[in-house]
Amino acid sequence: MFQASIARAFLLAAMAVWTAMATTAAAASSPSLGMAQYAHRAWRNVDGYGLGTVIAIAQTTDGYMWLATPTELLRFDGVRRVPARFATGITFDEGARSLKGGRDGTLWIGTSRGLFALKNGSIQPEELLGDMNVNAIDEDSDETIWVAGASRGNGILCAIRTSGNECHGRDGSFGPEIVTLHRDRTHALWVVGVQRAWKWGGKAVPSFALPARADVVRSVTEMPDGAIVIGLRGQVARIANDRIDTLALPAWTRDLAFDKALRTRDDSLWLGTADTGLLHLDAGQLESFATPNGLSGDKILDLFEDREGSVWVSTSRGLDQFRLPRLPIEERGLQS
């Protein structure tokens, strides 16, 4: 344990030095300054403040942020947090695993005991999915809600429509679990299981064997060139032109576990790691941002971009916000 801690400390120090050198070079050769563009503020779980461990983040059409913790669901306006309370007595003391803000204002909540829909203060369970462990939620252009996870040892993909529900995978075709979903620029739905990824749609469903096991949610996104990237252990898989390979990254990243992936509207790629903070790839420049740089924690639990373009990062020790343009940095605890 001590040796692992020393090795991690050396890695963080090397990352900080490498980032400083890369940022200086980028500043000299390009008007883009990468992470230096962003104003950063952090809410840390210290001195009784903060909000504990944020597992999932979403935003609804009214502008509110929603944060799922292991014991409750919180509404957050950037200053105050308000625990969600429901007259029906429904609680999330077992934790919500995934959140999705729908176009009609509904907040979809995925849990270890099924799917719930919150709208206008009223919450309803999706009765037919009560035995499903929901890992991911996506909305199609026709407002179909796609839900993925596992049930009774099989990976399950379900479509929720006003005309009725349909589910796939109870025959084991998706393996033991679906860990994440992604809607690409062509509106195709990518389904990522433990060992394979599928491009869902049409009669023929192309699939790709992953070079390493995928076992974390919200670890897939899309590159500006349309390639699909999936965070794995020690590498980031890249699917393009019906082939799968790995994203080219520096050698020092080979020991990292890439747990989260997000492409933002400015076409930069954010990668969250299991214990060494963030990596940010923009215009060919790769930078790291970890606790030595001010990040609340080095274990990344979720990445989310809101409607205003801010990137929210939940860590094991707090919540961080990165936003443009650059404004004075603030650091505070959350108010109840």
Protein Blocks (a to p, Z undefined) as FASTA:
>chain_A
ZZmmmmmmmmmmmmmmmmmmmmmmmmmmocbehjmmpccdddddeehiajbjafbdcddf
kopacdddfkbccddehjaccddddfklpacknopabdcddfkopacdddfebccddeeh
iacddfklmmpccfbdcddfkopacddddeehiacdddddfkbccdehjlopnojbdfbd
cddfkopacdddfkbccdeedjbdcddddfbdcfbehiaccdfkopacdddehiacddee
hiacdddddfklmmpccfbdcddfkopacdddfknopaddeehiacdddfknopabfbdf
bdcddfkopacdddfkbccdddddddddddddddZZ
